[in-house]
Amino acid sequence: MISFEDFSRLDLKIGKILAVTDHLRADRLYVLRVDIGEKIIQLVAGLKKYYSPDELEGKLIVVLTNLEPRVLRGVESQGMLLAAQSNDKVTILVPDAEVDLGSTIG
């Protein structure tokens, strides 16, 4: 179990996927440009098997924005989108109503 203090350190925000491109060095990965309100960040996500670029572009998503950047196959990822996995299905977490970009989750 984690403490409430640990949970409160997570910076979860609403972002909007602006663009989706294929990762040049990985068959299963996309590179996403995501607007999180105060800036645009880049995420690398293993969603290619589950979503087409058209299904992702323009979608509001939940993003962990204060995760230490990580280089995945030569491309920096500046956060992580949240998704649920059940057996062979992956579903990204989305708000059920329109909210401002950068809105915090807590």
Summary of the structure (lengths in Angstrom):
residues: 106
radius of gyration: 13.7
end to end distance: 17.3
largest distance: 39.3
contacts: 282
relative contact order: 0.28
helix: 8%
strand: 43%
